[in-house]
Amino acid sequence: MRLGHLMKYRAPLEYALVMESCTKWKGPDADLIESISYASTNPFFRSVLFRRALIDYRIHGLHGAVGKHRSEASNIRTEQLTYKRMLKANV
C-alpha cells in the first residue's frame, strides 16, 4: 500500500487514526482517509504526491497496479505439480 507507507512516515498521527478504524482483513475506506486529510493541518495532505497516491488507492485498493508476472518455467512447474496432484487424487 503506497498510500499507507507515505502516511506512516509523513503523517504518523493521522496514520494511527486510520489504522485504528480499520480491521485486520479490510483496509480503510478512501473517503475516511480523505476526510482525515481535510481535517489535518499537515502540509503533506496538500501535496501532489498524496493526491496521486489517494487516487491510486481509490482505483486499486490495497493491491498494486501491476500484477505478479511468472516465468514460463514457473508456469510449467505449476502445471506439472497440478497434474501430479490430480493423478494422486484419482488413485
Residue pairs with C-beta under 8 A, 6 or more apart in sequence:
1 27
1 57
1 62
2 53
2 56
2 57
2 64
3 33
3 50
3 53
3 54
3 56
3 57
4 15
6 44
6 49
6 50
6 53
7 14
7 15
7 18
7 33
7 44
8 15
10 42
10 44
11 40
11 42
11 44
11 45
13 42
14 36
14 37
14 40
14 42
14 45
17 36
18 28
18 32
18 33
18 36
19 28
21 28
21 32
22 28
27 61
27 62
30 54
30 57
30 58
33 54
33 57
34 54
37 45
37 50
37 54
38 45
44 50
56 65
59 65
70 78
